[in-house]
Amino acid sequence: MQQPMVIDTKMHGYDGITATFLLRGGKTALVETGPKSSVANVIAGLDAAGVQDLDWIVVTHIHLDHAGAAGTLARRFPKARIAVHPVGAPHLVDPSKLWSSATRIYGDGMDELWGGIDPIDEDRIEIVEDADAIDLGGRSLKAIETPGHAGHHHAYLDDATGLVFTGDALGVRPQGIAAIRPATPPPEFNLEVAVESIEKLRRLAPKELWFTHFGRSDLPVDQACTAATDALRRWGTWVEEARARTADVEQVTAAVVAKDRAELGSALSEEDATRMEHTTSYRMNVSGYMRYFDKMQR
C-alpha cells in the first residue's frame, strides 16, 4: 500500500516544521491542513500530486497550525467531508471563539501568523469518536483519543501501513532537529493525561510515528515514546523548580530556556531554535505548565 505523501506547508516561511499528509486508497484524504496563511503551499502540493478532488479532510485537532486552513480547503474541494473530534467540531463551524482564544496568546500577530480561519458548513462536518474508522476504500484511518495536549485531540492509525499520525500527542520534532520538545499550550494541557496518551500509542505498537511537526520519525516507536515522555517530565520539573521561586511567567520561561539550552548544547543551532519556536514556543509551553500546576493546587 502506498505510503502517505508529505506536503510541507512552509508555515511562517520555514521549511520542515509543519506537514500535511496525502493518503490515497479508493478515496483520497488529506490529514492536517496547516494554517490558512500557508494554504497556497498545500494547494500547490496537491496540484503537483495530481489531486483533482479530496474525499476527506482529517484534522487531529483544531489548533490553527493543524486545522486553520480546513475551511479554505473545504471551499476548494466541495465534495470533501471534514473529520474532527466532537469537541472541536463546533469551533470549525463557528471559529470566532477559537480565533479569540488564540488572540490572547498571539495578540497583534494573528493575521500575519495564521491568516484567518474560514467557517465550515455544519453538514460537511463528520464527527469522529474514539476508535471510529474513516473508510478510504482499501485502507482506513482509525481515530485514537489522545488528550493531554488538548481535549479535542485524536491521533490516527493508518491500517494499511501500520503508521500513526501523532498530531501533537508526542510533541514536536521539526525536520533535521534531534530533540523532541513537548507541546503544552494553555489552557487545556494536562501532564498526566498527556503521558497516558503517549503510553496508549506505545501499546498500539504501530510500525512508525509520523509527526505533524515534522514528518516520518526516524526514531523507533518505543524510543520516540520514551523520549517524548521524558521531555514532558523534564520540562515539568524545570517549571516547578522555577515556579517555586517566582510566579512570573517571563522569569520561569527564562529559567526553562537556560535549562533546555544547557542540555541541548550545540545540538540545536540558532536557526533550528527559531524553527522550533515557530512550532511551539518556550513561553507558550511554560504558560501551559503553569496553568496546569495552578489547577492541580486548587
Buried (B, 14 or more C-beta within 10 A) or exposed (E): EEBBBBBBBBBBEBBBBBBBBBBBBEBBBBBBBBBBBBBBBBBEBBEEEEBEEBBBBBBBBBBBBBBBBBBBBBEBBEEBBBBBBEBBBBBBBEBEEBBEBBBEBBEEEBEEBBBBBBBBEEEBBBBBEEEBBBEBEEBBBBBBBBBBBBBBBBBBBBBBBBBBBBBBBBBBBBBEBEBBBBBBBBBBBBBEBBBBBBEBBBEBEBEBBBBBBBBBBEBEBEEBBBBBBEBBEBBBEBBEEBBEEEEEBEBBBBBBBEBBEEEBEEEBEEEBBEBBBBBBBBBBBBBBBBBBBEEEEE
